[in-house]
């Protein structure tokens, strides 16, 4: 088993390290520096063409996006479950994740963008599309 986690410090959306620690799985940690655009390196773009972190590599298999990583870990390594012990617990956990992504995450992104606007502006000048503070390449939104 050779788990390698690529992640960026400061991202509130990177819960993958917590999942690995919760399951007590040994892994190699690769901290990427957003200010150096390491998440956009050719190596990282091969792992995740969107240029976002976290990315988990398990042998030859690669999975990205926090919830997908957690789900993969839960199915492959069932000890210390993340998504509950019963279908009811799993349903509640998934509902809360979906509610956060649908209702809270957009507001959190706006707050974080306002706090880190200087860093976003500097990053945007180096890339063809504006980047959010955690390194996701996104097209400009219609509302600003």
Protein Blocks (a to p, Z undefined) as FASTA:
>chain_A
ZZdddddehiaklmklmmmmmnopacddddddfklommmgmklmmmmmnopacdddehjb
ccehjklmmmmmmmmmmghpfkbjbfklmmmmmmmmmmmmmmmmmmmmmmmmmmmmmmmm
mmmmmpmbdcdfkopacdddfkZZ
